[in-house]
Amino acid sequence: MKISTLISLVTVLLFSMRIHAAEITVSSAFPGGNVIVEKIEGNTIHLAPDLRGGQPWFYWCFDAKVAKPGKVVFDLGKPQKIGVRGPAASIDGGKTWRYLGTENVEMTPQAERFSYEFSNNDQSVRFAVAIPYLHNDLDAFIKKNANNPLLVKSELTKTRKGTSVDLLRIGKPGEGIAPMLVTARHHACESTASYVLEGFIQEALSDSPSGIEFRKRHVLFAVPIVDRDGVEAGDQGKNRMPHDHNRDYGDNPIYPEIQAIADIANSQKIHFAIDFHCPALRGDIHEAFHFLGLGVPHVKDNLNEWISWIKEERPQEVMAPLNFLVDPTKPGALNRRINSHYMATLGFCRMAATLEIPYTQVRPALDPDMARAYGAGLLKAWVRTRFITAEPGMNRGDSTNANFIGFRNEFLKSYRGKPKEMEELANRYRNEQSPMLYRLEAANLLATLALFKQKYSDARSLAQSVLNDPNASTFQHENAMLLNMEAMVKDPKLTREEVDAFFAKALMQPYSALTYRAKVYDLASEYARRLKDYQTAIKRSKEQILVAVFHERGRLWNRIATDFDALKSPAEALAARKETIKLLRPVLNPPEVSVFGAMMSLDYFDALYGIPGTPFSELEAAAQKVLNHKVSSIAMKEHVTKLLKERK
């Protein structure tokens, strides 16, 4: 044994003894565990990731057990070591997890630390940089689908340590069936990628329209955990020496797993390959979904088309991925040792890319369930995409996302001024020969037109037909919910019980866009105001503020003030208007040159105008922000001018 290794072991042992003396035990002796205890200072434990011969990174996962309740501080040293939602924690030995948030996190240029208040004697809590995904999670997924004959499990290969690596297959090879390969965990610590991949595979196995259509076109090969030994050992995997799994493609791989994946790619003539990863822990692009890889022209074209459909099918609360494929003509761009580069250069491959998935996000609060939903959305978008090859003259014909979105946008742009023409346009797609997605879109667009014509029953019927159809895209479903709710809110024939029931249903839409939720609360507030139930209207507006975009919040506080006026509650109305002023004053010196800046300037003026005793000079200064704004409309300027004259 090397002297340096012996010293390290003795040091760890001594610190372990000191931890026990302080009645705290730290352990990483479990699958996925990783930590080094460096020193103890009072109730502060100084920790570091165990790099195990790799380059600096941030992965850590450990158990902490206390003899008595109390606060313990875990100092992880130099940034970055803690993610944007704080540490993940489990109180049941890793069975279930949640992010603790950043309330008890301290980040400085010198160190990052978090504290945890242990509440019970002999309490044990497991902490991790992100929610883990281990082989037992994969086993649980396979067990859940064990009775599905579409899923075939086999052995890809054995690792250098003799551990079996799983290969999953969905569907069967055959004439006209395009083979696809998906992989994850080339880097052992990138756990969120596994949850997205699991959602993708689950949708491919399902009896949903997208699952059925996918299997008509594809046979899917999946290696859910490439570096199984690293995952179970708690390695970071990234930047392992002499190189990690994702720098091992090409000639003479040192990892059996990589050689086996390359063999499948070549023997099966893989047409499509997606490799699921996580980037750095936080900051800039690392908190966004994005694709990396080699931008071979037809590969880049296919990826852009898929991304366009992902926008339609993703959980709408989460962003669509960005395309950062590298220009293959740039010097040094090609690196065939990387999975996505290797696959893209195979002559039979139509598309290959690396999908980088944030470990987590603040908003939306990316967690395993949302990650699985994102994976399902990726597959739903996949079956809507028509892929081209490198052959000259290949194109998608009319089956492009641009054509579909063009249809939607043309209608929405013109239906108020040309209702008859737009009705005819939408009705062209209301037949059995039209693609299903167009038929559903036409129903939503005609519901929009029916609302405009105040034909509320027709609008509800059309929107409900979309809600009842499993072929509707995620975006179409959310839009149909809003159309249905707006029709119910405006239809005087409906009872309050019916409207309230649908409002509750609308709020249950999973992973809905913030704009969707804001509109739901807005409609509920409008309905309550129509009934002169101002207390409920105020409640709904306050709920809306929590999800509204910033430039809308001043308007909402002013609306709350008006509702308090209706309730003859001047003190509460004054407080609401002061909230508008407090919110907007810091961002209006000067206001931004945009329609949003103009709107906020008007909201600021209205709040000041509604406060008795506002000095005229202050009110006039606020008015000038509207009158001199480059984007203010004539109506805005007339409104301000009229109120100023009244105040004089």
Phi, psi and omega per residue, in radians:
M1 nan 2.366 3.116
K2 -1.143 2.577 3.133
I3 -1.037 -0.723 -3.120
S4 -1.092 -0.665 3.117
T5 -1.164 -0.726 3.135
L6 -1.090 -0.744 3.133
I7 -1.093 -0.726 3.125
S8 -1.066 -0.749 3.139
L9 -1.122 -0.713 3.133
V10 -1.145 -0.699 -3.138
T11 -1.090 -0.797 3.112
V12 -1.072 -0.724 -3.141
L13 -1.084 -0.781 -3.141
L14 -1.080 -0.770 3.132
F15 -1.155 -0.627 3.078
S16 -1.051 -0.708 3.123
M17 -1.113 -0.716 3.136
R18 -1.162 -0.624 3.086
I19 -1.110 -0.774 3.110
H20 -1.075 -0.652 3.134
A21 -1.109 -0.567 3.097
A22 -1.498 0.125 3.123
E23 1.121 0.594 3.043
I24 -2.288 2.330 3.100
T25 -2.073 2.262 3.076
V26 -1.998 2.310 -3.098
S27 -2.481 2.541 2.992
S28 -2.190 0.379 -3.073
A29 -1.495 1.140 3.092
F30 -2.754 2.833 -3.140
P31 -0.974 2.239 -3.137
G32 1.510 -0.055 -3.089
G33 -1.272 2.513 3.140
N34 -2.845 2.038 3.003
V35 -2.983 2.665 2.950
I36 -2.130 2.246 3.044
V37 -1.542 2.115 -3.065
E38 -1.696 -0.784 3.100
K39 -2.902 2.911 3.137
I40 -2.155 2.295 3.040
E41 -2.310 1.747 -3.089
G42 1.095 -2.151 3.119
N43 -1.628 0.214 -3.137
T44 -1.823 2.206 3.089
I45 -1.868 2.132 3.129
H46 -1.611 2.132 -3.039
L47 -2.171 2.893 3.052
A48 -2.670 2.655 3.015
P49 -1.134 2.518 3.055
D50 -1.533 1.835 -3.045
L51 -1.287 -0.439 3.088
R52 0.917 0.782 3.092
G53 1.555 -0.052 3.118
G54 -1.574 -3.134 3.103
Q55 -1.449 2.801 -3.122
P56 -0.934 2.344 3.114
W57 -2.666 -2.704 -2.933
F58 -2.394 0.121 -3.011
Y59 -1.317 2.311 3.038
W60 -2.657 2.626 3.121
C61 -2.829 2.160 -3.062
F62 -2.675 2.805 2.991
D63 -1.716 2.471 3.011
A64 -2.244 2.209 3.134
K65 -2.146 2.333 -3.140
V66 -2.018 2.546 3.079
A67 -1.346 -0.613 -3.099
K68 -2.295 2.725 3.113
P69 -1.090 2.721 3.082
G70 2.666 3.010 -3.108
K71 -1.552 2.342 3.072
V72 -2.191 2.375 3.107
V73 -1.837 2.263 3.128
F74 -1.936 1.921 -3.108
D75 -1.746 2.078 -3.053
L76 -1.791 0.178 3.028
G77 1.395 -2.634 -2.996
K78 -1.104 2.570 3.076
P79 -1.086 2.845 -0.202
Q80 -1.666 2.281 3.115
K81 -2.296 -0.245 -3.096
I82 -2.174 2.367 -3.079
G83 -1.419 -3.125 -2.988
V84 -1.283 -0.207 3.071
R85 -2.030 0.389 3.136
G86 1.322 -3.002 -3.141
P87 -1.279 2.697 2.952
A88 -1.526 2.540 -3.096
A89 -2.415 2.559 3.086
S90 -2.343 2.292 3.113
I91 -1.824 0.135 3.135
D92 -2.217 0.617 3.041
G93 1.267 0.456 3.081
G94 1.647 0.119 3.114
K95 -1.310 -0.770 3.108
T96 -2.277 2.634 -3.038
W97 -2.368 2.730 2.956
R98 -2.641 2.671 3.046
Y99 -1.450 2.420 -3.061
L100 -1.451 -0.219 -3.061
G101 1.466 -3.131 -3.053
T102 -1.880 0.157 -3.112
E103 -1.053 -0.600 -3.108
N104 -1.957 0.545 3.110
V105 -1.966 2.414 3.070
E106 -2.164 2.187 3.133
M107 -2.140 2.165 3.060
T108 -2.276 2.916 3.076
P109 -1.079 -0.356 -3.110
Q110 -1.602 -0.566 -3.037
A111 -2.816 2.785 3.024
E112 -2.216 2.330 -3.084
R113 -2.529 2.764 3.014
F114 -2.415 2.726 3.115
S115 -2.080 2.708 3.121
Y116 -2.472 2.335 3.140
E117 -1.670 1.810 3.080
F118 -1.311 2.346 -2.975
S119 -1.886 -0.232 -3.043
N120 -2.279 2.742 2.980
N121 -1.107 2.467 3.085
D122 0.986 0.502 3.135
Q123 -1.340 2.406 3.104
S124 -2.109 2.302 3.120
V125 -2.289 2.397 3.072
R126 -1.760 2.317 -3.133
F127 -2.085 2.582 3.106
A128 -2.633 2.732 3.132
V129 -1.155 -0.496 3.074
A130 -2.672 2.874 -3.112
I131 -1.160 2.109 -3.046
P132 -1.257 2.798 2.958
Y133 -2.414 1.928 -3.058
L134 -1.915 3.135 -3.100
H135 -1.159 -0.499 3.093
N136 -1.178 -0.463 3.031
D137 -1.201 -0.708 3.069
L138 -1.131 -0.726 3.097
D139 -1.037 -0.696 3.132
A140 -1.134 -0.679 3.101
F141 -1.117 -0.781 -3.141
I142 -1.133 -0.701 3.128
K143 -1.113 -0.701 3.137
K144 -1.055 -0.548 -3.103
N145 -1.831 0.285 -3.033
A146 -1.057 -0.541 -3.110
N147 -1.532 0.042 3.122
N148 -1.561 1.957 -3.079
P149 -1.167 -0.212 -3.132
L150 -1.307 -0.347 -3.098
L151 -1.689 2.122 3.109
V152 -2.079 2.123 3.115
K153 -1.812 2.373 3.071
S154 -2.535 -3.095 3.124
E155 -1.721 2.186 3.048
L156 -1.213 -0.904 -3.137
T157 -3.038 -3.078 2.979
K158 -1.948 2.513 3.127
T159 -1.255 3.083 3.095
R160 -1.099 -0.363 3.089
K161 -1.625 0.020 3.112
G162 1.517 0.241 3.137
T163 -1.506 2.409 -3.134
S164 -1.328 2.340 3.089
V165 -1.879 2.264 -3.052
D166 -1.357 2.454 2.951
L167 -2.130 2.204 3.095
L168 -1.894 2.547 3.055
R169 -2.309 2.366 3.101
I170 -2.164 2.139 -3.076
G171 1.524 -3.114 -3.086
K172 -2.246 2.482 3.040
P173 -1.105 2.677 3.112
G174 3.098 3.100 -3.140
E175 -1.090 2.201 3.121
G176 1.372 0.070 3.127
I177 -1.720 2.072 -3.081
A178 -1.508 2.153 3.136
P179 -1.348 2.441 -3.125
M180 -2.288 2.512 -3.123
L181 -2.208 2.212 3.056
V182 -2.140 2.483 -3.085
T183 -2.439 2.748 3.042
A184 -2.669 2.822 3.060
R185 1.168 0.642 2.835
H186 -1.006 -0.579 3.024
H187 -1.901 2.082 -2.892
A188 -1.030 -0.588 -2.977
C189 -1.445 -0.109 -2.950
E190 -1.489 1.236 -2.897
S191 -1.262 -0.623 -3.089
T192 -1.076 -0.512 3.096
A193 -1.010 -0.610 -3.122
S194 -1.161 -0.635 3.128
Y195 -1.177 -0.674 3.089
V196 -1.149 -0.773 3.123
L197 -1.086 -0.686 3.121
E198 -1.059 -0.740 3.104
G199 -1.109 -0.655 3.107
F200 -1.100 -0.828 -3.119
I201 -1.156 -0.724 -3.121
Q202 -1.069 -0.703 3.118
E203 -1.166 -0.644 3.108
A204 -1.131 -0.475 3.133
L205 -1.488 -0.223 -2.920
S206 -1.391 2.962 3.051
D207 -1.655 0.266 3.085
S208 -1.213 2.824 3.088
P209 -0.951 -0.670 -3.125
S210 -1.223 -0.694 3.107
G211 -1.101 -0.769 3.138
I212 -1.117 -0.780 -3.125
E213 -1.155 -0.681 3.130
F214 -1.033 -0.788 -3.085
R215 -1.252 -0.360 3.031
K216 -1.197 -0.482 -3.028
R217 -1.847 -0.414 -2.937
H218 -2.350 2.661 2.770
V219 -1.955 2.289 -3.043
L220 -1.876 2.177 2.978
F221 -1.832 2.320 -3.083
A222 -2.327 2.301 2.969
V223 -2.013 1.600 -3.011
P224 -1.176 -0.556 3.137
I225 -2.321 1.726 -3.105
V226 -1.231 -0.933 -3.113
D227 -1.630 1.276 -3.058
R228 -1.128 -0.739 -3.137
D229 -1.054 -0.745 -3.132
G230 -1.146 -0.684 3.126
V231 -1.099 -0.812 -3.091
E232 -1.245 -0.567 -3.138
A233 -1.346 -0.264 -3.079
G234 1.441 0.444 3.077
D235 -1.304 2.696 2.967
Q236 -1.280 -0.585 3.122
G237 1.384 -0.753 3.127
K238 -1.138 2.295 3.085
N239 1.110 0.477 3.035
R240 -1.108 2.534 3.115
M241 -1.583 2.517 0.002
P242 -1.324 -0.384 2.946
H243 -2.830 2.788 -3.083
D244 -1.561 3.139 -3.059
H245 -1.062 -0.575 -3.101
N246 -1.531 0.256 2.958
R247 -2.229 0.567 -2.994
D248 -2.113 0.072 -3.129
Y249 -1.380 3.030 -3.100
G250 1.627 -2.474 -3.062
D251 -1.404 2.363 2.968
N252 0.948 1.076 3.056
P253 -1.038 2.555 3.105
I254 -1.614 -0.241 3.133
Y255 -1.836 2.185 3.124
P256 -1.001 -0.569 -3.130
E257 -1.064 -0.695 -3.098
I258 -1.252 -0.711 3.093
Q259 -1.065 -0.702 -3.128
A260 -1.181 -0.675 3.103
I261 -1.134 -0.758 3.112
A262 -1.095 -0.658 3.119
D263 -1.109 -0.726 3.099
I264 -1.108 -0.788 -3.119
A265 -0.988 -0.722 -3.081
N266 -1.427 -0.703 -3.105
S267 -1.251 -0.615 -3.121
Q268 -1.589 -0.067 -3.089
K269 0.926 1.012 -3.074
I270 -1.018 2.190 3.137
H271 -1.526 -0.527 -3.048
F272 -2.400 2.394 3.130
A273 -2.471 2.160 3.091
I274 -2.157 2.206 -3.133
D275 -1.936 2.130 -3.033
F276 -1.662 2.207 -3.094
H277 -2.372 3.029 2.870
C278 -2.142 2.553 -3.118
P279 -1.507 -2.589 3.011
A280 -1.195 3.033 -2.918
L281 -1.229 -0.698 -3.079
R282 -2.849 2.930 3.066
G283 1.678 2.362 2.981
D284 0.925 -2.284 -3.051
I285 -1.160 -0.335 -3.071
H286 -1.233 -0.219 3.066
E287 -1.743 0.204 -3.130
A288 -2.148 2.561 2.983
F289 -1.199 2.318 3.105
H290 -2.744 2.689 3.113
F291 -1.772 2.429 2.999
L292 -2.132 2.837 3.102
G293 2.571 -2.871 -3.076
L294 -1.754 2.111 -3.036
G295 -1.456 0.929 2.968
V296 -0.942 2.362 -2.958
P297 -0.840 -0.893 -3.094
H298 -1.239 -0.500 3.076
V299 -1.156 -0.827 3.137
K300 -1.094 -0.716 3.113
D301 -1.065 -0.812 3.128
N302 -1.107 -0.708 -3.125
L303 -1.138 -0.737 3.116
N304 -1.064 -0.678 3.118
E305 -1.169 -0.737 3.112
W306 -1.086 -0.774 3.132
I307 -1.029 -0.668 3.113
S308 -1.045 -0.678 3.105
W309 -1.362 -0.491 3.051
I310 -1.058 -0.651 3.098
K311 -1.005 -0.572 -3.124
E312 -1.390 -0.510 -2.953
E313 -1.981 -0.213 -3.121
R314 -1.149 2.805 2.883
P315 -0.978 2.127 -2.897
Q316 -1.180 -0.255 3.077
E317 -1.268 -0.369 -3.030
V318 -1.834 2.563 -3.112
M319 -1.234 2.735 2.952
A320 -1.387 2.672 -3.109
P321 -1.201 2.712 3.042
L322 -1.698 2.697 -3.103
N323 -1.826 1.905 3.116
F324 -2.068 0.585 3.060
L325 -1.041 2.449 -3.073
V326 -1.505 2.514 3.108
D327 -1.146 2.048 -3.059
P328 -1.209 -0.225 -3.137
T329 -1.480 -0.191 3.138
K330 -1.273 2.485 3.130
P331 -1.007 2.286 3.094
G332 1.342 0.103 -3.099
A333 -1.197 -0.690 -3.063
L334 -1.369 2.245 3.040
N335 -2.430 1.608 -3.047
R336 -1.254 0.024 3.043
R337 -1.420 -0.204 3.101
I338 -1.605 2.427 -3.076
N339 -0.883 -0.966 -3.026
S340 -1.180 -0.560 3.082
H341 -1.221 -0.767 3.135
Y342 -1.024 -0.844 -3.098
M343 -1.142 -0.699 -3.081
A344 -1.135 -0.432 -3.107
T345 -1.597 -0.021 3.031
L346 -1.284 2.310 -2.994
G347 -1.041 -0.432 -3.078
F348 -1.694 0.001 -3.057
C349 -1.516 2.222 3.128
R350 -1.554 -0.508 3.115
M351 -2.775 2.379 3.040
A352 -2.541 2.388 -3.120
A353 -2.784 2.790 3.003
T354 -1.790 2.178 3.051
L355 -1.708 2.022 3.089
E356 -1.605 2.138 -3.036
I357 -2.010 2.148 3.138
P358 -0.957 2.515 3.056
Y359 -0.985 -0.745 2.980
T360 -2.855 3.051 3.117
Q361 -2.409 2.692 3.102
V362 -1.291 -0.875 -3.135
R363 -2.504 1.904 0.133
P364 -1.301 2.815 -3.116
A365 -1.405 1.351 -3.066
L366 -1.049 2.117 3.120
D367 -2.391 3.100 -3.079
P368 -0.967 -0.740 -3.117
D369 -1.136 -0.739 3.103
M370 -1.156 -0.644 3.109
A371 -1.104 -0.725 3.086
R372 -1.093 -0.731 3.115
A373 -1.094 -0.633 3.102
Y374 -1.133 -0.743 3.096
G375 -1.053 -0.722 3.086
A376 -1.095 -0.695 3.111
G377 -1.108 -0.613 3.095
L378 -1.073 -0.733 -3.131
L379 -1.245 -0.676 3.087
K380 -1.041 -0.723 3.103
A381 -1.173 -0.600 -3.120
W382 -1.023 -0.784 -3.073
V383 -1.282 -0.260 3.066
R384 -1.500 -0.174 -3.050
T385 -1.628 2.355 3.001
R386 -1.793 2.062 -3.042
F387 -1.668 2.510 3.115
I388 -1.897 2.861 3.081
T389 -1.826 -3.110 -3.135
A390 -1.383 -0.034 -3.102
E391 -1.113 2.389 3.131
P392 -1.017 2.421 3.083
G393 1.476 -0.051 3.128
M394 -1.209 2.337 3.053
N395 -2.630 3.000 -3.060
R396 -1.601 -0.023 -3.078
G397 1.115 -2.358 -3.135
D398 -1.478 -0.131 -3.038
S399 -1.496 1.065 3.131
T400 -2.096 2.666 3.071
N401 -1.117 -0.612 -3.128
A402 -1.058 -0.692 3.103
N403 -1.130 -0.741 -3.125
F404 -1.129 -0.854 3.136
I405 -1.150 -0.583 3.088
G406 -1.066 -0.711 3.086
F407 -1.047 -0.839 -3.139
R408 -1.056 -0.859 -3.049
N409 -1.184 -0.658 3.123
E410 -1.056 -0.747 -3.135
F411 -1.137 -0.892 -3.052
L412 -1.125 -0.504 3.131
K413 -1.281 -0.507 -2.916
S414 -2.073 -0.145 -2.935
Y415 -1.166 -0.475 3.126
R416 -1.247 -0.695 -3.116
G417 -1.514 -0.459 -3.113
K418 -2.298 1.096 -3.048
P419 -1.062 -0.696 -3.104
K420 -1.159 -0.805 -3.127
E421 -1.106 -0.701 -3.121
M422 -1.264 -0.558 3.049
E423 -1.112 -0.720 3.090
E424 -1.116 -0.710 3.119
L425 -1.051 -0.855 -3.118
A426 -1.128 -0.675 -3.099
N427 -1.191 -0.327 3.062
R428 -1.084 -0.438 -3.102
Y429 -1.768 0.145 -3.127
R430 -1.668 0.885 3.126
N431 -2.469 2.885 -3.042
E432 -1.181 -0.353 -3.121
Q433 -1.402 -0.320 -3.111
S434 -1.374 2.608 3.056
P435 -1.009 2.513 -3.052
M436 -0.976 -0.726 -3.096
L437 -1.097 -0.631 3.090
Y438 -1.199 -0.678 3.121
R439 -1.079 -0.741 3.133
L440 -1.193 -0.680 3.101
E441 -1.116 -0.730 3.114
A442 -1.036 -0.676 3.112
A443 -1.101 -0.780 3.107
N444 -1.106 -0.717 -3.126
L445 -1.178 -0.681 3.092
L446 -1.191 -0.549 3.037
A447 -1.137 -0.669 3.075
T448 -1.070 -0.758 3.119
L449 -1.156 -0.691 3.116
A450 -1.094 -0.678 3.066
L451 -1.070 -0.758 3.131
F452 -1.051 -0.635 3.139
K453 -1.508 0.035 -3.134
Q454 1.109 0.529 3.043
K455 -1.706 1.361 -2.929
Y456 -1.204 -0.634 3.120
S457 -1.126 -0.740 3.105
D458 -1.098 -0.736 -3.137
A459 -1.074 -0.755 -3.137
R460 -1.137 -0.735 -3.125
S461 -1.099 -0.743 -3.140
L462 -1.172 -0.801 -3.139
A463 -1.124 -0.677 -3.136
Q464 -1.153 -0.547 3.107
S465 -1.114 -0.572 3.067
V466 -1.252 -0.760 3.142
L467 -1.080 -0.523 -3.098
N468 -1.455 -0.149 -3.023
D469 -1.773 2.079 -3.130
P470 -1.194 -0.184 3.114
N471 -1.420 -0.173 -3.121
A472 -1.112 2.480 3.064
S473 -1.272 2.894 3.122
T474 -1.036 -0.776 3.131
F475 -1.108 -0.768 3.141
Q476 -1.071 -0.688 -3.137
H477 -1.110 -0.806 3.126
E478 -1.091 -0.744 -3.137
N479 -1.103 -0.705 3.114
A480 -1.121 -0.638 3.081
M481 -1.065 -0.782 -3.133
L482 -1.163 -0.738 3.123
L483 -1.082 -0.745 3.137
N484 -1.117 -0.757 -3.112
M485 -1.173 -0.716 3.130
E486 -1.102 -0.694 3.098
A487 -1.107 -0.686 3.137
M488 -1.190 -0.721 -3.134
V489 -1.092 -0.643 -3.049
K490 -1.599 -0.167 -3.103
D491 -1.505 1.946 -3.103
P492 -1.193 -0.208 -3.095
K493 -1.397 -0.275 -3.063
L494 -1.537 2.615 -3.140
T495 -1.489 2.829 3.110
R496 -1.109 -0.637 3.139
E497 -1.055 -0.712 3.131
E498 -1.145 -0.760 -3.128
V499 -1.160 -0.774 -3.130
D500 -1.113 -0.640 3.135
A501 -1.143 -0.716 3.138
F502 -1.249 -0.597 3.070
F503 -1.021 -0.791 3.116
A504 -1.090 -0.691 3.115
K505 -1.148 -0.713 -3.126
A506 -1.096 -0.608 -3.138
L507 -1.261 -0.286 -3.118
M508 -1.499 -0.031 3.113
Q509 -1.024 2.063 -3.036
P510 -1.235 2.389 3.037
Y511 0.925 0.698 -3.108
S512 -1.303 2.742 3.126
A513 -1.130 2.613 3.098
L514 -1.069 -0.634 3.108
T515 -1.111 -0.621 3.080
Y516 -1.104 -0.859 -3.112
R517 -1.117 -0.688 3.111
A518 -1.065 -0.706 3.135
K519 -1.185 -0.661 3.105
V520 -1.059 -0.840 3.117
Y521 -1.125 -0.627 3.139
D522 -1.102 -0.777 3.123
L523 -1.151 -0.692 3.117
A524 -1.134 -0.667 3.093
S525 -1.158 -0.740 3.108
E526 -1.042 -0.727 -3.118
Y527 -1.160 -0.776 3.136
A528 -1.103 -0.657 3.130
R529 -1.152 -0.657 3.109
R530 -1.095 -0.565 3.109
L531 -1.486 0.027 -3.082
K532 1.109 0.432 3.044
D533 -1.636 1.373 -2.984
Y534 -1.248 -0.482 3.092
Q535 -1.088 -0.799 3.102
T536 -1.169 -0.678 3.110
A537 -1.033 -0.748 3.118
I538 -1.118 -0.741 3.140
K539 -1.054 -0.794 -3.124
R540 -1.173 -0.654 3.121
S541 -1.159 -0.674 3.099
K542 -1.146 -0.648 3.062
E543 -1.159 -0.627 3.130
Q544 -1.144 -0.659 -3.131
I545 -0.994 -0.593 -3.095
L546 -1.151 -0.406 -3.109
V547 -2.069 -0.036 -3.087
A548 -1.335 2.662 3.016
V549 -1.182 2.747 -2.979
F550 -1.007 -0.765 -3.019
H551 -1.203 -0.176 3.104
E552 -1.599 -0.266 -2.947
R553 -1.230 -0.635 3.094
G554 -1.095 -0.734 3.103
R555 -1.053 -0.692 -3.119
L556 -1.194 -0.697 3.086
W557 -1.123 -0.655 3.080
N558 -1.128 -0.651 3.110
R559 -1.156 -0.692 3.081
I560 -1.073 -0.714 3.114
A561 -1.059 -0.736 3.126
T562 -1.105 -0.671 3.101
D563 -1.179 -0.644 3.053
F564 -1.160 -0.615 3.039
D565 -1.023 -0.744 -3.140
A566 -1.118 -0.514 3.107
L567 -1.494 0.028 -3.094
K568 0.991 0.861 3.104
S569 -2.129 1.352 -3.014
P570 -1.105 -0.606 -3.116
A571 -1.141 -0.756 3.128
E572 -1.192 -0.654 3.100
A573 -1.107 -0.739 3.106
L574 -1.071 -0.749 3.141
A575 -1.093 -0.668 3.137
A576 -1.156 -0.745 3.127
R577 -1.154 -0.598 3.079
K578 -1.155 -0.535 3.059
E579 -1.123 -0.692 3.087
T580 -1.058 -0.816 -3.109
I581 -1.130 -0.770 3.124
K582 -1.063 -0.670 -3.103
L583 -1.258 -0.758 -2.939
L584 -1.663 -0.490 -3.070
R585 -0.942 -0.747 -3.102
P586 -1.156 -0.353 -3.053
V587 -1.835 0.129 -3.066
L588 -1.996 0.425 -3.134
N589 -2.190 1.366 -0.086
P590 -1.528 2.932 3.067
P591 -1.209 2.640 3.109
E592 -1.148 2.571 -3.111
V593 -1.476 1.432 3.137
S594 -2.799 2.950 3.089
V595 -1.087 -0.525 3.122
F596 -1.219 -0.670 3.079
G597 -1.094 -0.691 3.109
A598 -1.127 -0.754 -3.139
M599 -1.091 -0.774 -3.126
M600 -1.169 -0.610 3.086
S601 -1.089 -0.727 3.119
L602 -1.150 -0.742 3.128
D603 -1.080 -0.686 3.122
Y604 -1.105 -0.804 3.104
F605 -1.059 -0.821 -3.113
D606 -1.057 -0.667 3.121
A607 -1.125 -0.789 3.107
L608 -1.104 -0.717 -3.131
Y609 -1.088 -0.608 -3.099
G610 -1.360 -0.094 -3.137
I611 -1.712 1.996 3.130
P612 -1.029 2.433 3.077
G613 1.534 0.023 3.066
T614 -1.074 2.172 3.132
P615 -0.987 2.440 -3.098
F616 -1.072 -0.589 3.132
S617 -1.093 -0.682 3.122
E618 -1.222 -0.676 3.127
L619 -1.163 -0.706 -3.140
E620 -1.160 -0.653 3.105
A621 -1.123 -0.683 3.097
A622 -1.166 -0.672 3.126
A623 -1.084 -0.642 -3.126
Q624 -1.124 -0.526 3.095
K625 -1.081 -0.560 3.108
V626 -1.441 -0.829 -3.042
L627 -1.155 -0.540 -3.105
N628 -1.685 -0.014 -3.112
H629 -1.290 2.363 -3.052
K630 -1.179 -0.364 -3.045
V631 -1.907 -0.040 3.138
S632 -1.067 2.406 3.126
S633 -1.396 2.898 3.088
I634 -1.072 -0.696 -3.136
A635 -1.084 -0.702 3.107
M636 -1.071 -0.806 -3.099
K637 -1.157 -0.686 3.110
E638 -1.135 -0.686 3.120
H639 -1.060 -0.831 -3.114
V640 -1.161 -0.779 -3.133
T641 -1.049 -0.734 -3.140
K642 -1.102 -0.793 -3.108
L643 -1.192 -0.631 3.095
L644 -1.081 -0.745 3.131
K645 -1.094 -0.704 3.130
E646 -1.116 -0.679 -3.102
R647 -1.234 -0.567 3.095
K648 -1.076 nan nan
